[in-house]
Amino acid sequence: MAFLVRRTRDVDAAEDALAEAFASALERWPRDGVPERPEAWLLTAARHRLIDAARRAAVRERFAAPLAVAAQAAEERVWAEQPFPDERLGMLFACAHPALDAALRAPLLLQVVLGVDARRIASAFLVAPATMSQRLVRAKTKMRTAGIAFEVPERAHAYERLEAVLDAIYAAFGIAWDEAGAEGATDDLADEALFLARTVAELMPDEPEAHGLHALLLFVSSRRDARRDTQGTYVPLDEQDPRRWSHATIDEAERVLRRAGTHAIGRFQLEAAIQSAHAARIREGIDTWPTIVRLYDALTARTGALGAAVGRAAAHARVHGNAAGLRILATLDRERVATYQPYWALRAHLNGESGDYDRAIGLAHDPAARTFLIRARGAAQR
């Protein structure tokens, strides 16, 4: 996808052509066998569909020649058994172009570069799927009409796009993390997000927030195997067995976080520092809750993010009592929290009310988390 879009500069056309190529593969490969070089086969099929579409649109002079050149270059590379180029970074920075609406840059990155569908993106950004689909269509049309180049820009321009790139990588990891354990879920998207975070940090080694995001994803990834017990039951952080954590990954995260330094501290550095404090609290038995409270206070003041506010309420409840956490939750906008599951889960945990548990259970997508909340509701009622 990245290869085709970079050369055609038409996201919609490339998406349609590649989708048709995959559909053709699903029909023919089971019958004829998988080709020796599947990527070349798909690119050839996509090229034919792009050129056919250009003919039908009566704009062959505009599209046919560059499309043919693009596909030919792709075929030559894959048939020559060279490594297929990873051009997603160029796509990432193209989708973060300043000509695009700032609110759409991260969603566009998720769909075009990482293949996340509009429904999952809409859920992550708390909007209706139909609304998100319409916004994405408009953004892709803007990319085509503005002639945006799909490549990593010069360093000065790359820095001005970095925030949107990091936001998209973070959102992709968050979507994958929320879906972990669900039927059919894999670690692919989380692994892709971690790979891209590491790559961006290497590309921009003097950018603290790039290291902050890389460290944050490493800290969270280190606990992947401890989130479920042997029966697949959800295990909250304080009940996890730290022996099941990847301590090598935590140590790497600590090194990366130190690399970010202490100047120009941003949201991802603060979030990574919170995860570092949790790791020290559980691994070493140190009381880091006061530090976690201060970090959440700073994070909420800096970002105003709903997730940060709920995390701050949880931290204050731990240090100052449940009533303190509930007071913070009571200050949050009711419309914003209406469908935000962590808010209702924390509220239920702090006040023990079955109605709040019901709301949290109804909003939970992960069956294991839903079962955990059902059990917690039962315990609270006893």
C-alpha positions as a Python dict, from the first residue, in 0.01 Angstrom:
ca = {
    (1, 'M'): (0, 0, 0),
    (2, 'A'): (274, 244, 97),
    (3, 'F'): (470, 158, -216),
    (4, 'L'): (173, 221, -447),
    (5, 'V'): (51, 536, -276),
    (6, 'R'): (393, 699, -273),
    (7, 'R'): (414, 662, -649),
    (8, 'T'): (52, 732, -747),
    (9, 'R'): (-32, 990, -477),
    (10, 'D'): (-391, 869, -485),
    (11, 'V'): (-482, 692, -161),
    (12, 'D'): (-837, 598, -263),
    (13, 'A'): (-732, 456, -599),
    (14, 'A'): (-448, 255, -447),
    (15, 'E'): (-673, 120, -169),
    (16, 'D'): (-940, 12, -417),
    (17, 'A'): (-694, -149, -654),
    (18, 'L'): (-511, -336, -380),
    (19, 'A'): (-840, -455, -228),
    (20, 'E'): (-944, -594, -568),
    (21, 'A'): (-603, -759, -604),
    (22, 'F'): (-645, -932, -267),
    (23, 'A'): (-997, -1038, -361),
    (24, 'S'): (-862, -1190, -681),
    (25, 'A'): (-587, -1365, -485),
    (26, 'L'): (-843, -1516, -246),
    (27, 'E'): (-1025, -1656, -546),
    (28, 'R'): (-729, -1780, -750),
    (29, 'W'): (-457, -1883, -506),
    (30, 'P'): (-654, -2165, -340),
    (31, 'R'): (-716, -2303, -688),
    (32, 'D'): (-384, -2233, -863),
    (33, 'G'): (-145, -2221, -567),
    (34, 'V'): (32, -1929, -400),
    (35, 'P'): (276, -1764, -643),
    (36, 'E'): (647, -1778, -576),
    (37, 'R'): (654, -1401, -516),
    (38, 'P'): (312, -1302, -378),
    (39, 'E'): (399, -932, -349),
    (40, 'A'): (486, -909, -717),
    (41, 'W'): (163, -1088, -810),
    (42, 'L'): (-44, -847, -599),
    (43, 'L'): (132, -540, -736),
    (44, 'T'): (82, -660, -1093),
    (45, 'A'): (-287, -719, -1028),
    (46, 'A'): (-321, -380, -859),
    (47, 'R'): (-146, -209, -1153),
    (48, 'H'): (-391, -360, -1401),
    (49, 'R'): (-685, -241, -1195),
    (50, 'L'): (-542, 108, -1157),
    (51, 'I'): (-488, 141, -1529),
    (52, 'D'): (-835, 2, -1603),
    (53, 'A'): (-983, 256, -1362),
    (54, 'A'): (-790, 535, -1529),
    (55, 'R'): (-925, 427, -1868),
    (56, 'R'): (-1280, 420, -1738),
    (57, 'A'): (-1237, 766, -1591),
    (58, 'A'): (-1112, 893, -1928),
    (59, 'V'): (-793, 1027, -1770),
    (60, 'R'): (-548, 773, -1901),
    (61, 'E'): (-302, 1040, -2012),
    (62, 'R'): (-286, 1167, -1656),
    (63, 'F'): (-257, 836, -1469),
    (64, 'A'): (-158, 544, -1690),
    (65, 'A'): (208, 630, -1746),
    (66, 'P'): (307, 698, -1383),
    (67, 'L'): (106, 400, -1262),
    (68, 'A'): (275, 170, -1507),
    (69, 'V'): (617, 301, -1405),
    (70, 'A'): (535, 259, -1036),
    (71, 'A'): (414, -96, -1073),
    (72, 'Q'): (705, -189, -1298),
    (73, 'A'): (954, -60, -1041),
    (74, 'A'): (779, -260, -769),
    (75, 'E'): (777, -575, -978),
    (76, 'E'): (1145, -540, -1064),
    (77, 'R'): (1234, -504, -699),
    (78, 'V'): (1035, -800, -569),
    (79, 'W'): (1118, -1029, -860),
    (80, 'A'): (1487, -950, -810),
    (81, 'E'): (1447, -1092, -457),
    (82, 'Q'): (1552, -766, -294),
    (83, 'P'): (1401, -681, 45),
    (84, 'F'): (1067, -517, -7),
    (85, 'P'): (1104, -152, 96),
    (86, 'D'): (940, -36, 418),
    (87, 'E'): (808, 302, 316),
    (88, 'R'): (565, 351, 602),
    (89, 'L'): (768, 631, 757),
    (90, 'G'): (718, 836, 442),
    (91, 'M'): (348, 763, 464),
    (92, 'L'): (341, 859, 830),
    (93, 'F'): (490, 1199, 769),
    (94, 'A'): (281, 1258, 456),
    (95, 'C'): (-39, 1193, 648),
    (96, 'A'): (78, 1446, 907),
    (97, 'H'): (108, 1721, 645),
    (98, 'P'): (10, 2068, 777),
    (99, 'A'): (-235, 2112, 487),
    (100, 'L'): (-456, 1848, 652),
    (101, 'D'): (-692, 1917, 939),
    (102, 'A'): (-494, 1861, 1259),
    (103, 'A'): (-775, 1653, 1411),
    (104, 'L'): (-763, 1412, 1116),
    (105, 'R'): (-391, 1348, 1091),
    (106, 'A'): (-371, 1070, 1351),
    (107, 'P'): (-689, 891, 1228),
    (108, 'L'): (-562, 909, 870),
    (109, 'L'): (-228, 763, 972),
    (110, 'L'): (-403, 477, 1146),
    (111, 'Q'): (-609, 386, 841),
    (112, 'V'): (-367, 447, 555),
    (113, 'V'): (-40, 332, 714),
    (114, 'L'): (-149, 71, 966),
    (115, 'G'): (-469, -54, 807),
    (116, 'V'): (-696, 12, 1105),
    (117, 'D'): (-1061, 27, 997),
    (118, 'A'): (-1281, 331, 1052),
    (119, 'R'): (-1490, 160, 1320),
    (120, 'R'): (-1190, 92, 1543),
    (121, 'I'): (-1052, 441, 1480),
    (122, 'A'): (-1389, 597, 1566),
    (123, 'S'): (-1398, 403, 1892),
    (124, 'A'): (-1049, 523, 1986),
    (125, 'F'): (-1141, 887, 1918),
    (126, 'L'): (-1490, 863, 2072),
    (127, 'V'): (-1690, 953, 1759),
    (128, 'A'): (-1949, 769, 1549),
    (129, 'P'): (-1808, 531, 1282),
    (130, 'A'): (-2005, 703, 1002),
    (131, 'T'): (-1866, 1041, 1108),
    (132, 'M'): (-1509, 909, 1110),
    (133, 'S'): (-1556, 746, 767),
    (134, 'Q'): (-1673, 1075, 617),
    (135, 'R'): (-1381, 1263, 769),
    (136, 'L'): (-1130, 1011, 636),
    (137, 'V'): (-1273, 1031, 284),
    (138, 'R'): (-1242, 1410, 291),
    (139, 'A'): (-884, 1388, 418),
    (140, 'K'): (-777, 1145, 144),
    (141, 'T'): (-936, 1367, -120),
    (142, 'K'): (-740, 1661, 23),
    (143, 'M'): (-417, 1462, 1),
    (144, 'R'): (-477, 1393, -367),
    (145, 'T'): (-581, 1745, -466),
    (146, 'A'): (-298, 1907, -268),
    (147, 'G'): (-38, 1684, -434),
    (148, 'I'): (118, 1586, -101),
    (149, 'A'): (445, 1396, -136),
    (150, 'F'): (458, 1059, 39),
    (151, 'E'): (809, 1075, 175),
    (152, 'V'): (994, 1173, 490),
    (153, 'P'): (1032, 1553, 462),
    (154, 'E'): (1346, 1749, 531),
    (155, 'R'): (1436, 1758, 899),
    (156, 'A'): (1290, 2104, 968),
    (157, 'H'): (953, 2003, 826),
    (158, 'A'): (965, 1660, 987),
    (159, 'Y'): (979, 1814, 1334),
    (160, 'E'): (663, 2017, 1277),
    (161, 'R'): (479, 1695, 1187),
    (162, 'L'): (622, 1483, 1465),
    (163, 'E'): (339, 1534, 1716),
    (164, 'A'): (77, 1392, 1481),
    (165, 'V'): (302, 1096, 1393),
    (166, 'L'): (359, 1012, 1759),
    (167, 'D'): (-14, 1053, 1835),
    (168, 'A'): (-101, 803, 1563),
    (169, 'I'): (153, 545, 1680),
    (170, 'Y'): (26, 585, 2036),
    (171, 'A'): (-336, 548, 1925),
    (172, 'A'): (-253, 234, 1725),
    (173, 'F'): (-87, 76, 2027),
    (174, 'G'): (-381, 175, 2246),
    (175, 'I'): (-631, 14, 2009),
    (176, 'A'): (-429, -308, 2002),
    (177, 'W'): (-387, -309, 2379),
    (178, 'D'): (-758, -260, 2440),
    (179, 'E'): (-841, -544, 2201),
    (180, 'A'): (-584, -788, 2342),
    (181, 'G'): (-751, -1110, 2447),
    (182, 'A'): (-1058, -1054, 2232),
    (183, 'E'): (-1157, -1328, 1985),
    (184, 'G'): (-937, -1310, 1675),
    (185, 'A'): (-707, -1045, 1826),
    (186, 'T'): (-333, -1069, 1762),
    (187, 'D'): (-29, -872, 1873),
    (188, 'D'): (44, -756, 1517),
    (189, 'L'): (-80, -397, 1553),
    (190, 'A'): (93, -348, 1889),
    (191, 'D'): (417, -485, 1745),
    (192, 'E'): (386, -255, 1441),
    (193, 'A'): (332, 46, 1668),
    (194, 'L'): (636, -44, 1880),
    (195, 'F'): (846, -92, 1565),
    (196, 'L'): (744, 249, 1431),
    (197, 'A'): (806, 419, 1767),
    (198, 'R'): (1157, 274, 1776),
    (199, 'T'): (1219, 376, 1414),
    (200, 'V'): (1103, 735, 1467),
    (201, 'A'): (1321, 765, 1778),
    (202, 'E'): (1621, 645, 1576),
    (203, 'L'): (1535, 885, 1294),
    (204, 'M'): (1508, 1181, 1535),
    (205, 'P'): (1751, 1100, 1821),
    (206, 'D'): (1747, 1454, 1962),
    (207, 'E'): (1367, 1463, 2003),
    (208, 'P'): (1276, 1382, 2368),
    (209, 'E'): (911, 1296, 2299),
    (210, 'A'): (1007, 1033, 2040),
    (211, 'H'): (1213, 859, 2308),
    (212, 'G'): (932, 915, 2557),
    (213, 'L'): (682, 730, 2338),
    (214, 'H'): (929, 451, 2266),
    (215, 'A'): (993, 407, 2639),
    (216, 'L'): (621, 416, 2719),
    (217, 'L'): (537, 140, 2470),
    (218, 'L'): (826, -71, 2598),
    (219, 'F'): (707, -40, 2960),
    (220, 'V'): (353, -142, 2869),
    (221, 'S'): (468, -422, 2636),
    (222, 'S'): (678, -569, 2914),
    (223, 'R'): (359, -669, 3098),
    (224, 'R'): (187, -830, 2799),
    (225, 'D'): (212, -1188, 2927),
    (226, 'A'): (92, -1097, 3276),
    (227, 'R'): (-240, -938, 3176),
    (228, 'R'): (-410, -1279, 3165),
    (229, 'D'): (-372, -1575, 3395),
    (230, 'T'): (-345, -1932, 3269),
    (231, 'Q'): (-725, -1948, 3232),
    (232, 'G'): (-735, -1628, 3029),
    (233, 'T'): (-881, -1419, 3312),
    (234, 'Y'): (-798, -1048, 3316),
    (235, 'V'): (-543, -953, 3583),
    (236, 'P'): (-521, -585, 3691),
    (237, 'L'): (-177, -431, 3737),
    (238, 'D'): (-159, -459, 4117),
    (239, 'E'): (-246, -829, 4104),
    (240, 'Q'): (-4, -923, 3827),
    (241, 'D'): (286, -1156, 3895),
    (242, 'P'): (598, -949, 3815),
    (243, 'R'): (785, -1273, 3743),
    (244, 'R'): (579, -1290, 3422),
    (245, 'W'): (696, -945, 3314),
    (246, 'S'): (977, -906, 3063),
    (247, 'H'): (1242, -749, 3285),
    (248, 'A'): (1479, -710, 2990),
    (249, 'T'): (1214, -497, 2819),
    (250, 'I'): (1167, -287, 3134),
    (251, 'D'): (1543, -232, 3156),
    (252, 'E'): (1547, -123, 2792),
    (253, 'A'): (1257, 114, 2861),
    (254, 'E'): (1448, 272, 3150),
    (255, 'R'): (1751, 331, 2925),
    (256, 'V'): (1534, 485, 2654),
    (257, 'L'): (1358, 710, 2907),
    (258, 'R'): (1692, 835, 3038),
    (259, 'R'): (1791, 909, 2679),
    (260, 'A'): (1494, 1145, 2656),
    (261, 'G'): (1651, 1365, 2922),
    (262, 'T'): (1472, 1606, 3156),
    (263, 'H'): (1433, 1911, 2932),
    (264, 'A'): (1124, 1996, 2729),
    (265, 'I'): (924, 1728, 2910),
    (266, 'G'): (611, 1630, 2720),
    (267, 'R'): (315, 1398, 2763),
    (268, 'F'): (483, 1079, 2648),
    (269, 'Q'): (780, 1131, 2879),
    (270, 'L'): (537, 1188, 3167),
    (271, 'E'): (336, 876, 3079),
    (272, 'A'): (657, 673, 3052),
    (273, 'A'): (770, 808, 3390),
    (274, 'I'): (437, 695, 3542),
    (275, 'Q'): (494, 345, 3405),
    (276, 'S'): (850, 349, 3537),
    (277, 'A'): (720, 441, 3884),
    (278, 'H'): (467, 157, 3872),
    (279, 'A'): (742, -87, 3773),
    (280, 'A'): (961, 26, 4062),
    (281, 'R'): (666, 10, 4303),
    (282, 'I'): (587, -350, 4222),
    (283, 'R'): (931, -489, 4137),
    (284, 'E'): (1121, -324, 4421),
    (285, 'G'): (849, -267, 4679),
    (286, 'I'): (904, 111, 4681),
    (287, 'D'): (612, 341, 4766),
    (288, 'T'): (603, 551, 4451),
    (289, 'W'): (236, 653, 4479),
    (290, 'P'): (315, 1014, 4581),
    (291, 'T'): (539, 1041, 4274),
    (292, 'I'): (267, 891, 4054),
    (293, 'V'): (19, 1149, 4187),
    (294, 'R'): (254, 1437, 4099),
    (295, 'L'): (320, 1294, 3754),
    (296, 'Y'): (-53, 1256, 3684),
    (297, 'D'): (-115, 1611, 3806),
    (298, 'A'): (146, 1736, 3558),
    (299, 'L'): (15, 1516, 3276),
    (300, 'T'): (-346, 1629, 3323),
    (301, 'A'): (-244, 1994, 3339),
    (302, 'R'): (-42, 1957, 3020),
    (303, 'T'): (-285, 1755, 2807),
    (304, 'G'): (-636, 1774, 2947),
    (305, 'A'): (-677, 1419, 2813),
    (306, 'L'): (-964, 1214, 2949),
    (307, 'G'): (-747, 908, 3011),
    (308, 'A'): (-498, 1117, 3207),
    (309, 'A'): (-778, 1266, 3420),
    (310, 'V'): (-916, 921, 3506),
    (311, 'G'): (-566, 798, 3588),
    (312, 'R'): (-516, 1101, 3811),
    (313, 'A'): (-839, 1022, 3996),
    (314, 'A'): (-721, 664, 4055),
    (315, 'A'): (-383, 782, 4185),
    (316, 'H'): (-538, 1039, 4421),
    (317, 'A'): (-783, 777, 4548),
    (318, 'R'): (-491, 549, 4628),
    (319, 'V'): (-305, 819, 4824),
    (320, 'H'): (-586, 1033, 4968),
    (321, 'G'): (-881, 792, 4980),
    (322, 'N'): (-1170, 695, 4754),
    (323, 'A'): (-1358, 1019, 4819),
    (324, 'A'): (-1071, 1220, 4670),
    (325, 'G'): (-1082, 1013, 4353),
    (326, 'L'): (-1459, 1049, 4326),
    (327, 'R'): (-1432, 1427, 4363),
    (328, 'I'): (-1196, 1439, 4065),
    (329, 'L'): (-1425, 1216, 3859),
    (330, 'A'): (-1719, 1444, 3943),
    (331, 'T'): (-1540, 1738, 3775),
    (332, 'L'): (-1519, 1564, 3435),
    (333, 'D'): (-1754, 1658, 3153),
    (334, 'R'): (-2051, 1420, 3156),
    (335, 'E'): (-2077, 1407, 2779),
    (336, 'R'): (-1710, 1316, 2741),
    (337, 'V'): (-1730, 1032, 2991),
    (338, 'A'): (-2067, 893, 2880),
    (339, 'T'): (-1911, 612, 2674),
    (340, 'Y'): (-1562, 606, 2829),
    (341, 'Q'): (-1538, 265, 2992),
    (342, 'P'): (-1237, 330, 3223),
    (343, 'Y'): (-1427, 616, 3387),
    (344, 'W'): (-1719, 392, 3482),
    (345, 'A'): (-1493, 107, 3587),
    (346, 'L'): (-1297, 333, 3823),
    (347, 'R'): (-1611, 501, 3954),
    (348, 'A'): (-1763, 159, 4028),
    (349, 'H'): (-1443, 48, 4201),
    (350, 'L'): (-1443, 358, 4422),
    (351, 'N'): (-1812, 371, 4518),
    (352, 'G'): (-1918, 5, 4478),
    (353, 'E'): (-2247, 99, 4312),
    (354, 'S'): (-2397, -173, 4094),
    (355, 'G'): (-2531, 81, 3843),
    (356, 'D'): (-2181, 203, 3769),
    (357, 'Y'): (-2059, -154, 3741),
    (358, 'D'): (-2341, -224, 3495),
    (359, 'R'): (-2235, 73, 3284),
    (360, 'A'): (-1870, -34, 3286),
    (361, 'I'): (-1962, -393, 3199),
    (362, 'G'): (-2182, -280, 2911),
    (363, 'L'): (-1902, -67, 2766),
    (364, 'A'): (-1631, -333, 2801),
    (365, 'H'): (-1523, -485, 2467),
    (366, 'D'): (-1280, -736, 2616),
    (367, 'P'): (-1466, -1049, 2740),
    (368, 'A'): (-1199, -1108, 3006),
    (369, 'A'): (-1235, -754, 3140),
    (370, 'R'): (-1612, -791, 3136),
    (371, 'T'): (-1590, -1112, 3341),
    (372, 'F'): (-1354, -942, 3586),
    (373, 'L'): (-1601, -656, 3636),
    (374, 'I'): (-1894, -893, 3680),
    (375, 'R'): (-1704, -1069, 3957),
    (376, 'A'): (-1610, -736, 4115),
    (377, 'R'): (-1974, -628, 4108),
    (378, 'G'): (-2072, -951, 4283),
    (379, 'A'): (-1805, -900, 4550),
    (380, 'A'): (-1920, -540, 4606),
    (381, 'Q'): (-2278, -651, 4657),
    (382, 'R'): (-2191, -909, 4921),
}
